[in-house]
Amino acid sequence: MYELQVEGMTCGGCANSVKKSVQALDSAAKVEVDLGSKKVRIDTKLGIDQVKAAVVQAGYPVTASTTA
């Protein structure tokens, strides 16, 4: 489980873009987005670098990450 601080998300469409970007690499990934805190929790088999790259590629900068 990873928790990312993702900037630039302002609406449900943004959250959906982040979710789809991760699930394009791991369709079984569980992605929870909290727009208020700009935190994204991801349960996936992917490595942290892959997850961060997917989110950045979707257009949202990752400013911090932790492994839970």
Secondary structure, 3 states (H helix, E strand, C coil): CEEEEECCCCCHHHHHHHHHHHHCCCCCCEEEEECCCCEEEEECCCCHHHHHHHHHHCCCCEEEEEEC
